[in-house]
Amino acid sequence: MQTFAEGSLHQSIQNLLVPIDSEQKQQFMVTLAPFFGNRLLLQADRLTAYSYDATAEQYRPDAALVVENEDELRRVLEAADKFGIPVIARGSGSNISGGTLPIVGGIVLSLTRLKHIRKIDPENRSATVEPGVVNADLQMALKPYGFFFPPDPASHRIATVGGNVAEGSGGPHCVKYGTTTHYVRSLRVLLADGTPVVCSDKFTRVDWPGLLTGSEGTLAVITEMTVRILPLPSHTGMLLAGFSSVVEAVSAVSGIVRARQIPSTLELLDKATLDTVRPFINAGYPNSEAVLLIEVDGSEASVQQQLEQLVAILKTFHAEPIVVAETPEQADRLMAARRSAYGAAARLASHVWTQDVTVPRPLLADMMSHVLTIARHYALSINTVAHAGDGNLHPLIPFHPDNRDEVDRMRAADHDILQKATELGGSITGEHGIGIDKLHELPLMFSEDELSAMYAVKRAFDPRGLLNPGKAVLPVTAEPSVSAPPQYPPLPGSLEPGSIPELREILRNAEFQHAPLGTDQNRYQGECRISLTHLRNIVDFDPDNMTITVEAGMPFEDFAAFLRDHRLMFPPVPLHSQQTLGALVAEGLPHLTQFGYGPLKNWILGVEVVDGRGCLLRFGRKIMKNVAGLDMPKLFIGSLGQYGIITTIILRLQPEIPTPRVYTLERGALTGTKDQDLVRKLSPLAPGVQGLWMFSGQIVIFLDGRDLATQESQLQTVLQDLNCSYQTHEAAPVIAMTQSFLSGLYHRAYDNNQAIILGCGQAEGVRDPYYLQLDGSLWIAPETNQNLKAFPGSRRLDQSGWHILGPEDPHLAAIAERIKHYFDPAKILTHVP
Ligand SMILES: Cc1cc2nc3c(=O)[nH]c(=O)nc-3n(C[C@H](O)[C@H](O)[C@H](O)COP(=O)(O)OP(=O)(O)OC[C@H]3O[C@@H](n4cnc5c(N)ncnc54)[C@H](O)[C@@H]3O)c2cc1C
């Protein structure tokens, strides 16, 4: 845990709260007035609406503007940059962390009028929207296409998609579908000085969309988002289970996870909540100590089967009663009661403090009982609802703000809850963000080096600290906490550190001597090659949590075999399996099952790295939801080791499915535009197919086998429509053949210097690729293909390593360089030209 020098934390915050220069403020207003006239709000009474969010706090801004287009936004940012005025982007202001409070004044930019849904593209499973589009409106617009946007915060009727992305929001469906970060593809943003840049999901130096998601308006203002959407499942089913204790209810949650069931919603309400909700909504909630609400989705047969299995599991945990909803209306009523938990608690007192912590799933019962103890200790009543399937709890504390003693007890209880969650390996926020509310609590989770690294990223984007100052990131600038270098011997040509401390020493030495290092075993250029072959241990395996923490030197094949022995799997199937996990994560390439399972990063919960100064930095934990601070793992996943050597990775797992199948077609079967037709027809199907790729004259379609009967009948109908003949096979040998083909391409690039180019997106210029994922997530082509020379967002792999191709946005390149300078001042780590 972090220990600050006494007073340094407060000092750093005070430094941040520098008042705005009144003359500069005057000039700022004078500059903007001709453009916006009386639309620029300055009067105290008109600013009230922009002074608060869903917390009880209030700070008045100096000005507010309801923005009508991106041009206006750019103009304000340029002027704010010129005169040093803070800028706070605001969606609906429904955040519960003080995220939109203008704590140092400045201008609030309301984005609610930027509410166009620009494109719904079912074929590419994506939607492009402006930031002010309300989540529920997007869901409504997607419904006729048979799609949905999985992030579903309980506030979905008011919260904007821009706010969802900026907070990294979650909701009840996260247990199956993940949080907002899993669905952001690309962003158009304005930087602090008003410069527009597009952060794409193509192969760039850094996963910019990943890093910006959850950054709470502190890095840039989002003006457009392209998000991934999914086909709506054809059927859903809902059940309620009552328990005679919270511990039993939570044990049942663990039992469900252990039995390899993945419901689409798994919510828990404690007795205090049930008692509060019951008088307001007649949902037929039993008089139990705790209730689980469980939703499942899929085909009709699969829903039926899942419900039966769940009932059987719940009975073994003494659930009574178990009520299976017989109609959609009854299911809606059950969920409505859950959704009204916050509103009902608000009737107990004039204010409700909503807490939001996450712990590893098996520790949910421990955390719930700590909350009860804390409530008793401080003589408070605390209602708790939980996204139990994610280990994410919301203790709700009703309080009266004018009762000083009660407020003090509430704040003390609040701190104790956060402390307990972190002691259990959890996070101080699973989905509501840091804002100002938890800024001072960040040291519960991060060391001074880690906080300083986050702040370095903030400064790389926003050097003057004008974007949403005082939120999400603590302004800590620390010297790296590594020992002073002794006299190091010269580095030999290769080293195999036996431990992470040894690796840190090597990096310190290399920095001291300005000696470049290489970790790539095949294309090595530095003065000393580092092999992580001895760092291949499983650090933590938690099957009940469905997580594993592994050292980066573990070969992927060994990792996959270990999981098979435990009937678990890591859903992304890598392009080739003779790779270490560290290399897989550092390359961050698309994978064979990307179409169904989303990108690799969606399955990585955390990384530990040693940076170019020898600092050990840990970001992420073995928890399903975590939006504490910036999403730093995204800086390291896919960035080819430029910022640090990945030493340990925390991965999310799923139950193994014993029956994956593949269908193969001759490439010639899809003449003309039939391959596009195939994608178009497969895209809206749920559960659908998970992988679609072409190599060696074959098209391979992968079905993961979850609800295999439905998957096969859907696919066969499509193939018959397209008049294609096909063959079916067990999946494993075809995957092995594909991976061996792809390994061959890699070897070709580094043994024979026949470079290959890897790219994604519409591959118009790509003729006769060696390999192609039909959903556009990856193509691999020979370098001799002249059309690819300047293809933006692609990479070339040759004997000297990876090269980024095509023009790179100079502003993003400059930010990447500033970040590089922080993590690797002596430039000893991989340089990606
Ligand atoms: C009753 C209730 C229930 C809730 N339930 C949930 C829940 O289930 N899950 C959950 O995750 N959250 C929940 N929330 C919290 C909140 O609704 C979410 O965080 C939501 O995503 C915020 O959206 P918003 O449009 O209101 O954003 P705002 O509150 O306006 O802004 C949130 C943050 O995003 C930044 N921001 C907004 N737009 C942009 C932009 N275009 N560019 C850059 N930064 C921007 C702001 O500066 C601020 O830091 C709930 C809130 C309430 C009041």
The ligand as an SDF file (V2000), in Angstrom:
LIG
                    3D

 53 58  0  0  0  0  0  0  0  0999 V2000
  -29.7360    6.1590  -10.3450 C   0  0  0  0  0  0  0  0  0  0  0  0
  -28.3960    5.9440  -10.9710 C   0  0  0  0  0  0  0  0  0  0  0  0
  -28.0320    4.6740  -11.3640 C   0  0  0  0  0  0  0  0  0  0  0  0
  -26.7810    4.4480  -11.9320 C   0  0  0  0  0  0  0  0  0  0  0  0
  -26.4670    3.1890  -12.3200 N   0  0  0  0  0  0  0  0  0  0  0  0
  -25.2550    2.9490  -12.8760 C   0  0  0  0  0  0  0  0  0  0  0  0
  -24.8970    1.6250  -13.2610 C   0  0  0  0  0  0  0  0  0  0  0  0
  -25.6620    0.6720  -13.1580 O   0  0  0  0  0  0  0  0  0  0  0  0
  -23.6720    1.4350  -13.7870 N   0  0  0  0  0  0  0  0  0  0  0  0
  -22.7920    2.4710  -13.9480 C   0  0  0  0  0  0  0  0  0  0  0  0
  -21.6970    2.2230  -14.4290 O   0  0  0  0  0  0  0  0  0  0  0  0
  -23.1070    3.7180  -13.5940 N   0  0  0  0  0  0  0  0  0  0  0  0
  -24.3100    4.0040  -13.0670 C   0  0  0  0  0  0  0  0  0  0  0  0
  -24.6280    5.2780  -12.6970 N   0  0  0  0  0  0  0  0  0  0  0  0
  -23.6350    6.3530  -12.8870 C   0  0  0  0  0  0  0  0  0  0  0  0
  -23.7760    7.1470  -14.2080 C   0  0  0  0  0  0  0  0  0  0  0  0
  -25.0990    7.1430  -14.6580 O   0  0  0  0  0  0  0  0  0  0  0  0
  -22.8420    6.6260  -15.2980 C   0  0  0  0  0  0  0  0  0  0  0  0
  -21.5150    6.8770  -14.9190 O   0  0  0  0  0  0  0  0  0  0  0  0
  -23.0950    7.2250  -16.6830 C   0  0  0  0  0  0  0  0  0  0  0  0
  -22.3300    6.5520  -17.6420 O   0  0  0  0  0  0  0  0  0  0  0  0
  -22.7610    8.7140  -16.7580 C   0  0  0  0  0  0  0  0  0  0  0  0
  -23.2910    9.2360  -17.9650 O   0  0  0  0  0  0  0  0  0  0  0  0
  -23.6160   10.7880  -18.0900 P   0  0  0  0  0  0  0  0  0  0  0  0
  -24.0470   11.0640  -19.4780 O   0  0  0  0  0  0  0  0  0  0  0  0
  -24.5500   11.1990  -17.0400 O   0  0  0  0  0  0  0  0  0  0  0  0
  -22.1650   11.4040  -17.8580 O   0  0  0  0  0  0  0  0  0  0  0  0
  -21.7660   12.6070  -16.9110 P   0  0  0  0  0  0  0  0  0  0  0  0
  -22.1570   12.3120  -15.5240 O   0  0  0  0  0  0  0  0  0  0  0  0
  -22.2090   13.8590  -17.5100 O   0  0  0  0  0  0  0  0  0  0  0  0
  -20.1850   12.5270  -17.0490 O   0  0  0  0  0  0  0  0  0  0  0  0
  -19.4690   11.4590  -16.4900 C   0  0  0  0  0  0  0  0  0  0  0  0
  -17.9670   11.6700  -16.7140 C   0  0  0  0  0  0  0  0  0  0  0  0
  -17.6780   11.5860  -18.0780 O   0  0  0  0  0  0  0  0  0  0  0  0
  -17.0800   12.7790  -18.5720 C   0  0  0  0  0  0  0  0  0  0  0  0
  -17.6490   12.9890  -19.8930 N   0  0  0  0  0  0  0  0  0  0  0  0
  -18.9550   12.9920  -20.2520 C   0  0  0  0  0  0  0  0  0  0  0  0
  -19.0660   13.1360  -21.5770 N   0  0  0  0  0  0  0  0  0  0  0  0
  -17.8080   13.2180  -22.0700 C   0  0  0  0  0  0  0  0  0  0  0  0
  -17.2620   13.3770  -23.3730 C   0  0  0  0  0  0  0  0  0  0  0  0
  -18.0210   13.4620  -24.4560 N   0  0  0  0  0  0  0  0  0  0  0  0
  -15.9120   13.4290  -23.4950 N   0  0  0  0  0  0  0  0  0  0  0  0
  -15.1060   13.3290  -22.4340 C   0  0  0  0  0  0  0  0  0  0  0  0
  -15.5790   13.1730  -21.1890 N   0  0  0  0  0  0  0  0  0  0  0  0
  -16.9090   13.1340  -21.0040 C   0  0  0  0  0  0  0  0  0  0  0  0
  -17.4330   13.8340  -17.5630 C   0  0  0  0  0  0  0  0  0  0  0  0
  -16.4770   14.8750  -17.5470 O   0  0  0  0  0  0  0  0  0  0  0  0
  -17.4590   13.0400  -16.2840 C   0  0  0  0  0  0  0  0  0  0  0  0
  -16.1480   12.8880  -15.8040 O   0  0  0  0  0  0  0  0  0  0  0  0
  -25.8780    5.5380  -12.1080 C   0  0  0  0  0  0  0  0  0  0  0  0
  -26.2530    6.8180  -11.7330 C   0  0  0  0  0  0  0  0  0  0  0  0
  -27.4890    7.0250  -11.1640 C   0  0  0  0  0  0  0  0  0  0  0  0
  -27.8490    8.4150  -10.7640 C   0  0  0  0  0  0  0  0  0  0  0  0
  1  2  1  0
  2  3  1  0
  2 52  2  0
  3  4  2  0
  4  5  1  0
  4 50  1  0
  5  6  2  0
  6  7  1  0
  6 13  1  0
  7  8  2  0
  7  9  1  0
  9 10  1  0
 10 11  2  0
 10 12  1  0
 12 13  2  0
 13 14  1  0
 14 15  1  0
 14 50  1  0
 15 16  1  0
 16 17  1  0
 16 18  1  0
 18 19  1  0
 18 20  1  0
 20 21  1  0
 20 22  1  0
 22 23  1  0
 23 24  1  0
 24 25  2  0
 24 26  1  0
 24 27  1  0
 27 28  1  0
 28 29  2  0
 28 30  1  0
 28 31  1  0
 31 32  1  0
 32 33  1  0
 33 34  1  0
 33 48  1  0
 34 35  1  0
 35 36  1  0
 35 46  1  0
 36 37  1  0
 36 45  1  0
 37 38  2  0
 38 39  1  0
 39 40  1  0
 39 45  2  0
 40 41  1  0
 40 42  2  0
 42 43  1  0
 43 44  2  0
 44 45  1  0
 46 47  1  0
 46 48  1  0
 48 49  1  0
 50 51  2  0
 51 52  1  0
 52 53  1  0
M  END
$$$$
